[in-house]
Amino acid sequence: MSSNVITLIEQMGLDQHVAPFVVPFMEGFENPERIQMTLRYLEENKALKGILKMKTPRASCDDALLVHSPYLVHSIEVMSALGGGQLGESAYASEDLLSSALHALGGALLAAELAIDDSCKHSFALIRPPGHHATTSSSMGLCFFNNVAVAARSILKDENVEKVTILDIDDHFGNGTAEIFYDDPSVQFISIHEYNHESFGLGHFRETGRGKGQGTNVNIPLHEESPDSSYQTAMTKIVVPAIEEFNPDIIAVSAGYDAHFADPIGDMCIDSRTYWFIASEVEKLVTSLSMKGSFWVLEGGYNPLTLGPCVRATLEGLQGKNLPQLEDQEERDEDEEIVKKNKRIIKNIRKEISSPQ
């Protein structure tokens, strides 16, 4: 690694898409204030000192075709030209959708490019709308183009990149990313997410990949209200060993912050301490495995008052700094029963991924 530079790529002013819903509808929380208030927080708290800043470029529709069907891409073009319409479940168009989505995609592509060409060690794309729910052929869940998936596929064309790990830390399961790479041995997908163990859905730990991709899909479905300690256990017991074994050239992170205890959409119970811990572990992995670096792509995180501290904690973790004492870090009682349940799940996952397939 020739550089320890960290780059922040931001999209403010190029993200005017707003769904035709106001708060308290879920769609109303995914709005331009997420980026505006985060940047303001980072700048006011001098959290960008020593970090390069760049503006996101606009990707092309052909870039999206790296992982998406022509129909999905054309549908977004058509609905944006019409000025509205429903593209999928919780995926509504506006006249600004295509431009916003292509700028978001451009930010993810630039973040990946920077992280592999030795110009920086870690990059963070502060972009919207998010992408990890978008499948090959369907937009859904506030997501239209799968930003991290397109970026990962793009750098796999580089002769110096053979394997990529995508770590998804969003509160919700990244079903789109999982589907896109489910049979691809060159991409390891690891997701830590909230899961309803009483009403099974996608994201169970028995989904481990298919065909040549068998074993490259690792799901860590935690219980609702999971605390910081469960996330840290998941990282140390599952995520870090799995990445070490896969030995990728680069780590991509679907950086969702809606597992924060104050998020209006997620139902987990963590704060910026956990995001610092995750970033610190990624930085250690990049160094110990002599990777090219990591790139981070914003997914969820819908409380603009907590998104700033969480992104700041992430950047400081990537810089190798000590845990910052931030305003969202309040003492909260951990539910011991949930911790015990999560330990059993993690134990079962270790058995699942270590057993012969």
C-alpha positions as a Python dict, from the first residue, in 0.01 Angstrom:
ca = {
    (1, 'M'): (0, 0, 0),
    (2, 'S'): (165, 320, -116),
    (3, 'S'): (-74, 563, 48),
    (4, 'N'): (-266, 597, 373),
    (5, 'V'): (-492, 866, 230),
    (6, 'I'): (-867, 853, 296),
    (7, 'T'): (-1105, 1012, 46),
    (8, 'L'): (-1465, 1122, 101),
    (9, 'I'): (-1679, 1142, -211),
    (10, 'E'): (-1994, 1348, -163),
    (11, 'Q'): (-2307, 1405, -366),
    (12, 'M'): (-2467, 1713, -208),
    (13, 'G'): (-2676, 1902, -462),
    (14, 'L'): (-2669, 1611, -705),
    (15, 'D'): (-2922, 1404, -512),
    (16, 'Q'): (-3252, 1586, -558),
    (17, 'H'): (-3467, 1272, -592),
    (18, 'V'): (-3746, 1266, -334),
    (19, 'A'): (-4018, 1001, -321),
    (20, 'P'): (-4380, 1126, -324),
    (21, 'F'): (-4419, 1063, 49),
    (22, 'V'): (-4356, 1270, 356),
    (23, 'V'): (-4253, 1156, 702),
    (24, 'P'): (-4367, 932, 877),
    (25, 'F'): (-4373, 710, 566),
    (26, 'M'): (-4049, 515, 529),
    (27, 'E'): (-3984, 667, 186),
    (28, 'G'): (-3994, 1016, 337),
    (29, 'F'): (-3686, 955, 550),
    (30, 'E'): (-3466, 886, 244),
    (31, 'N'): (-3411, 1248, 139),
    (32, 'P'): (-3134, 1502, 61),
    (33, 'E'): (-3108, 1612, 426),
    (34, 'R'): (-2925, 1288, 501),
    (35, 'I'): (-2618, 1405, 311),
    (36, 'Q'): (-2657, 1778, 382),
    (37, 'M'): (-2666, 1739, 759),
    (38, 'T'): (-2393, 1474, 763),
    (39, 'L'): (-2151, 1694, 572),
    (40, 'R'): (-2236, 1992, 791),
    (41, 'Y'): (-2170, 1785, 1104),
    (42, 'L'): (-1837, 1654, 973),
    (43, 'E'): (-1720, 2000, 874),
    (44, 'E'): (-1834, 2174, 1195),
    (45, 'N'): (-1657, 1910, 1404),
    (46, 'K'): (-1341, 1926, 1192),
    (47, 'A'): (-1377, 1554, 1124),
    (48, 'L'): (-1252, 1590, 765),
    (49, 'K'): (-907, 1717, 859),
    (50, 'G'): (-653, 1522, 657),
    (51, 'I'): (-923, 1363, 442),
    (52, 'L'): (-946, 1439, 71),
    (53, 'K'): (-1286, 1552, -58),
    (54, 'M'): (-1417, 1486, -407),
    (55, 'K'): (-1747, 1539, -585),
    (56, 'T'): (-1926, 1240, -728),
    (57, 'P'): (-1923, 1211, -1107),
    (58, 'R'): (-2224, 1093, -1304),
    (59, 'A'): (-2215, 731, -1417),
    (60, 'S'): (-2374, 610, -1739),
    (61, 'C'): (-2666, 375, -1789),
    (62, 'D'): (-2419, 135, -1948),
    (63, 'D'): (-2235, 119, -1615),
    (64, 'A'): (-2554, -3, -1448),
    (65, 'L'): (-2577, -281, -1706),
    (66, 'L'): (-2273, -445, -1545),
    (67, 'V'): (-2515, -613, -1303),
    (68, 'H'): (-2865, -504, -1404),
    (69, 'S'): (-3099, -612, -1680),
    (70, 'P'): (-3169, -368, -1966),
    (71, 'Y'): (-3534, -364, -1857),
    (72, 'L'): (-3454, -236, -1507),
    (73, 'V'): (-3230, 39, -1641),
    (74, 'H'): (-3478, 144, -1908),
    (75, 'S'): (-3765, 142, -1657),
    (76, 'I'): (-3582, 395, -1441),
    (77, 'E'): (-3518, 610, -1748),
    (78, 'V'): (-3884, 597, -1850),
    (79, 'M'): (-4031, 661, -1505),
    (80, 'S'): (-3795, 953, -1447),
    (81, 'A'): (-3895, 1106, -1780),
    (82, 'L'): (-4261, 1064, -1683),
    (83, 'G'): (-4190, 1235, -1351),
    (84, 'G'): (-4310, 956, -1123),
    (85, 'G'): (-4444, 606, -1090),
    (86, 'Q'): (-4382, 289, -892),
    (87, 'L'): (-4085, 76, -996),
    (88, 'G'): (-4113, -181, -718),
    (89, 'E'): (-4203, -228, -355),
    (90, 'S'): (-4110, 96, -173),
    (91, 'A'): (-3934, 218, -488),
    (92, 'Y'): (-4098, 527, -636),
    (93, 'A'): (-3965, 746, -915),
    (94, 'S'): (-3942, 1122, -946),
    (95, 'E'): (-3824, 1346, -1226),
    (96, 'D'): (-3484, 1365, -1052),
    (97, 'L'): (-3448, 991, -993),
    (98, 'L'): (-3230, 901, -1293),
    (99, 'S'): (-2985, 1186, -1233),
    (100, 'S'): (-2962, 1118, -859),
    (101, 'A'): (-2921, 743, -907),
    (102, 'L'): (-2651, 785, -1173),
    (103, 'H'): (-2457, 1030, -955),
    (104, 'A'): (-2483, 786, -664),
    (105, 'L'): (-2355, 510, -887),
    (106, 'G'): (-2074, 735, -1007),
    (107, 'G'): (-1968, 794, -648),
    (108, 'A'): (-1950, 422, -577),
    (109, 'L'): (-1752, 358, -897),
    (110, 'L'): (-1507, 636, -812),
    (111, 'A'): (-1466, 507, -456),
    (112, 'A'): (-1379, 161, -586),
    (113, 'E'): (-1140, 298, -848),
    (114, 'L'): (-954, 511, -594),
    (115, 'A'): (-915, 218, -357),
    (116, 'I'): (-750, -7, -616),
    (117, 'D'): (-513, 235, -787),
    (118, 'D'): (-301, 315, -479),
    (119, 'S'): (-415, 678, -470),
    (120, 'C'): (-583, 616, -136),
    (121, 'K'): (-620, 336, 117),
    (122, 'H'): (-985, 383, 207),
    (123, 'S'): (-1262, 575, 32),
    (124, 'F'): (-1614, 661, 144),
    (125, 'A'): (-1896, 745, -97),
    (126, 'L'): (-2155, 960, 84),
    (127, 'I'): (-2428, 903, -172),
    (128, 'R'): (-2801, 842, -214),
    (129, 'P'): (-3033, 678, -305),
    (130, 'P'): (-2906, 351, -152),
    (131, 'G'): (-2870, 36, -360),
    (132, 'H'): (-2829, -297, -180),
    (133, 'H'): (-3192, -411, -221),
    (134, 'A'): (-3186, -370, -601),
    (135, 'T'): (-3161, -710, -768),
    (136, 'T'): (-3056, -794, -1122),
    (137, 'S'): (-3400, -705, -1253),
    (138, 'S'): (-3596, -533, -972),
    (139, 'S'): (-3582, -202, -789),
    (140, 'M'): (-3714, -218, -433),
    (141, 'G'): (-3671, -95, -78),
    (142, 'L'): (-3569, 265, -167),
    (143, 'C'): (-3300, 118, -398),
    (144, 'F'): (-3277, 151, -777),
    (145, 'F'): (-2923, 71, -895),
    (146, 'N'): (-2713, -157, -675),
    (147, 'N'): (-2422, 82, -628),
    (148, 'V'): (-2184, -147, -440),
    (149, 'A'): (-2251, -442, -672),
    (150, 'V'): (-2181, -240, -987),
    (151, 'A'): (-1863, -102, -830),
    (152, 'A'): (-1745, -449, -726),
    (153, 'R'): (-1813, -592, -1072),
    (154, 'S'): (-1632, -299, -1229),
    (155, 'I'): (-1305, -347, -1038),
    (156, 'L'): (-1311, -724, -1097),
    (157, 'K'): (-1232, -638, -1458),
    (158, 'D'): (-895, -506, -1336),
    (159, 'E'): (-620, -765, -1388),
    (160, 'N'): (-491, -701, -1036),
    (161, 'V'): (-823, -776, -865),
    (162, 'E'): (-932, -1139, -846),
    (163, 'K'): (-1152, -1143, -535),
    (164, 'V'): (-1369, -890, -356),
    (165, 'T'): (-1541, -914, -19),
    (166, 'I'): (-1861, -713, 29),
    (167, 'L'): (-1947, -657, 396),
    (168, 'D'): (-2305, -532, 442),
    (169, 'I'): (-2370, -374, 784),
    (170, 'D'): (-2710, -222, 705),
    (171, 'D'): (-2996, -305, 944),
    (172, 'H'): (-3175, -478, 657),
    (173, 'F'): (-3057, -779, 459),
    (174, 'G'): (-2890, -684, 130),
    (175, 'N'): (-3097, -923, -76),
    (176, 'G'): (-3005, -761, -406),
    (177, 'T'): (-2632, -792, -356),
    (178, 'A'): (-2672, -1151, -237),
    (179, 'E'): (-2875, -1243, -545),
    (180, 'I'): (-2634, -1081, -790),
    (181, 'F'): (-2330, -1268, -658),
    (182, 'Y'): (-2491, -1585, -522),
    (183, 'D'): (-2307, -1820, -761),
    (184, 'D'): (-1997, -1604, -812),
    (185, 'P'): (-1680, -1747, -649),
    (186, 'S'): (-1493, -1419, -694),
    (187, 'V'): (-1721, -1224, -459),
    (188, 'Q'): (-1771, -1301, -92),
    (189, 'F'): (-2088, -1144, 50),
    (190, 'I'): (-2120, -1110, 428),
    (191, 'S'): (-2428, -950, 582),
    (192, 'I'): (-2498, -863, 947),
    (193, 'H'): (-2865, -775, 974),
    (194, 'E'): (-3184, -769, 1174),
    (195, 'Y'): (-3391, -1084, 1122),
    (196, 'N'): (-3731, -1210, 1231),
    (197, 'H'): (-3659, -1562, 1356),
    (198, 'E'): (-4029, -1627, 1416),
    (199, 'S'): (-4131, -1551, 1059),
    (200, 'F'): (-3852, -1672, 831),
    (201, 'G'): (-3750, -1468, 528),
    (202, 'L'): (-3446, -1412, 308),
    (203, 'G'): (-3121, -1364, 492),
    (204, 'H'): (-3106, -1686, 693),
    (205, 'F'): (-2761, -1826, 771),
    (206, 'R'): (-2834, -2142, 570),
    (207, 'E'): (-2818, -1935, 250),
    (208, 'T'): (-2451, -1994, 173),
    (209, 'G'): (-2424, -1959, -204),
    (210, 'R'): (-2484, -2191, -498),
    (211, 'G'): (-2274, -2379, -750),
    (212, 'K'): (-1925, -2232, -784),
    (213, 'G'): (-2026, -1968, -530),
    (214, 'Q'): (-2105, -2221, -259),
    (215, 'G'): (-1968, -2095, 72),
    (216, 'T'): (-1915, -1735, -40),
    (217, 'N'): (-2247, -1609, 103),
    (218, 'V'): (-2236, -1557, 480),
    (219, 'N'): (-2547, -1429, 657),
    (220, 'I'): (-2547, -1324, 1023),
    (221, 'P'): (-2916, -1278, 1112),
    (222, 'L'): (-2936, -1114, 1455),
    (223, 'H'): (-3244, -1061, 1671),
    (224, 'E'): (-3431, -731, 1693),
    (225, 'E'): (-3285, -493, 1955),
    (226, 'S'): (-2938, -649, 1925),
    (227, 'P'): (-2679, -445, 2120),
    (228, 'D'): (-2323, -335, 2044),
    (229, 'S'): (-2177, -649, 2206),
    (230, 'S'): (-2360, -880, 1961),
    (231, 'Y'): (-2224, -689, 1662),
    (232, 'Q'): (-1872, -701, 1802),
    (233, 'T'): (-1902, -1075, 1863),
    (234, 'A'): (-2028, -1125, 1507),
    (235, 'M'): (-1728, -932, 1373),
    (236, 'T'): (-1466, -1117, 1577),
    (237, 'K'): (-1615, -1468, 1558),
    (238, 'I'): (-1752, -1473, 1202),
    (239, 'V'): (-1662, -1175, 983),
    (240, 'V'): (-1289, -1142, 1048),
    (241, 'P'): (-1209, -1518, 1018),
    (242, 'A'): (-1427, -1549, 705),
    (243, 'I'): (-1249, -1261, 533),
    (244, 'E'): (-908, -1392, 636),
    (245, 'E'): (-991, -1729, 484),
    (246, 'F'): (-1128, -1580, 161),
    (247, 'N'): (-825, -1345, 139),
    (248, 'P'): (-971, -1084, -97),
    (249, 'D'): (-783, -812, -280),
    (250, 'I'): (-1019, -544, -150),
    (251, 'I'): (-1311, -500, 90),
    (252, 'A'): (-1627, -316, -12),
    (253, 'V'): (-1863, -209, 266),
    (254, 'S'): (-2234, -148, 223),
    (255, 'A'): (-2234, 112, 497),
    (256, 'G'): (-2585, 120, 638),
    (257, 'Y'): (-2632, 310, 965),
    (258, 'D'): (-2996, 226, 1032),
    (259, 'A'): (-2905, -26, 1302),
    (260, 'H'): (-2847, 277, 1525),
    (261, 'F'): (-3077, 279, 1829),
    (262, 'A'): (-3224, 616, 1727),
    (263, 'D'): (-3296, 530, 1364),
    (264, 'P'): (-3663, 563, 1264),
    (265, 'I'): (-3658, 258, 1036),
    (266, 'G'): (-3423, 8, 1200),
    (267, 'D'): (-3494, -180, 1522),
    (268, 'M'): (-3143, -253, 1652),
    (269, 'C'): (-2969, -101, 1952),
    (270, 'I'): (-2616, 10, 1860),
    (271, 'D'): (-2442, 346, 1837),
    (272, 'S'): (-2132, 502, 1680),
    (273, 'R'): (-1901, 289, 1897),
    (274, 'T'): (-1989, -17, 1690),
    (275, 'Y'): (-1932, 163, 1360),
    (276, 'W'): (-1588, 270, 1483),
    (277, 'F'): (-1518, -90, 1584),
    (278, 'I'): (-1622, -228, 1244),
    (279, 'A'): (-1410, 29, 1060),
    (280, 'S'): (-1112, -45, 1286),
    (281, 'E'): (-1142, -417, 1211),
    (282, 'V'): (-1162, -348, 836),
    (283, 'E'): (-851, -131, 859),
    (284, 'K'): (-666, -407, 1045),
    (285, 'L'): (-771, -666, 784),
    (286, 'V'): (-661, -446, 494),
    (287, 'T'): (-321, -405, 659),
    (288, 'S'): (-269, -763, 780),
    (289, 'L'): (-374, -921, 449),
    (290, 'S'): (-186, -661, 239),
    (291, 'M'): (-501, -568, 50),
    (292, 'K'): (-530, -274, -186),
    (293, 'G'): (-774, -104, 51),
    (294, 'S'): (-1144, -68, 119),
    (295, 'F'): (-1427, 138, -21),
    (296, 'W'): (-1747, 226, 162),
    (297, 'V'): (-2082, 303, 2),
    (298, 'L'): (-2363, 464, 202),
    (299, 'E'): (-2680, 257, 226),
    (300, 'G'): (-2933, 321, 505),
    (301, 'G'): (-2922, 557, 800),
    (302, 'Y'): (-3231, 772, 820),
    (303, 'N'): (-3183, 989, 1129),
    (304, 'P'): (-2982, 1287, 1002),
    (305, 'L'): (-2887, 1375, 1361),
    (306, 'T'): (-2706, 1045, 1419),
    (307, 'L'): (-2572, 979, 1070),
    (308, 'G'): (-2300, 1242, 1116),
    (309, 'P'): (-2152, 1093, 1435),
    (310, 'C'): (-2166, 743, 1284),
    (311, 'V'): (-1983, 843, 966),
    (312, 'R'): (-1730, 1035, 1176),
    (313, 'A'): (-1670, 726, 1391),
    (314, 'T'): (-1621, 522, 1074),
    (315, 'L'): (-1364, 764, 931),
    (316, 'E'): (-1172, 775, 1260),
    (317, 'G'): (-1170, 396, 1278),
    (318, 'L'): (-1027, 379, 927),
    (319, 'Q'): (-761, 631, 1027),
    (320, 'G'): (-654, 408, 1314),
    (321, 'K'): (-760, 661, 1575),
    (322, 'N'): (-883, 574, 1923),
    (323, 'L'): (-1256, 541, 1988),
    (324, 'P'): (-1402, 893, 1980),
    (325, 'Q'): (-1641, 996, 2256),
    (326, 'L'): (-1943, 1117, 2061),
    (327, 'E'): (-2278, 1260, 2161),
    (328, 'D'): (-2485, 957, 2060),
    (329, 'Q'): (-2296, 720, 2289),
    (330, 'E'): (-2534, 687, 2581),
    (331, 'E'): (-2547, 405, 2832),
    (332, 'R'): (-2818, 155, 2746),
    (333, 'D'): (-2909, -168, 2917),
    (334, 'E'): (-2840, -479, 2709),
    (335, 'D'): (-3111, -743, 2692),
    (336, 'E'): (-2927, -1049, 2821),
    (337, 'E'): (-3175, -1287, 2658),
    (338, 'I'): (-3113, -1133, 2315),
    (339, 'V'): (-2737, -1154, 2369),
    (340, 'K'): (-2770, -1524, 2455),
    (341, 'K'): (-2988, -1590, 2148),
    (342, 'N'): (-2738, -1415, 1924),
    (343, 'K'): (-2449, -1617, 2068),
    (344, 'R'): (-2637, -1936, 1977),
    (345, 'I'): (-2696, -1805, 1625),
    (346, 'I'): (-2328, -1717, 1586),
    (347, 'K'): (-2232, -2063, 1710),
    (348, 'N'): (-2466, -2222, 1453),
    (349, 'I'): (-2321, -2005, 1176),
    (350, 'R'): (-1967, -2115, 1263),
    (351, 'K'): (-2079, -2476, 1232),
    (352, 'E'): (-2256, -2404, 903),
    (353, 'I'): (-1962, -2235, 734),
    (354, 'S'): (-1703, -2482, 866),
    (355, 'S'): (-1891, -2800, 770),
    (356, 'P'): (-1820, -2966, 432),
    (357, 'Q'): (-2070, -2862, 166),
}
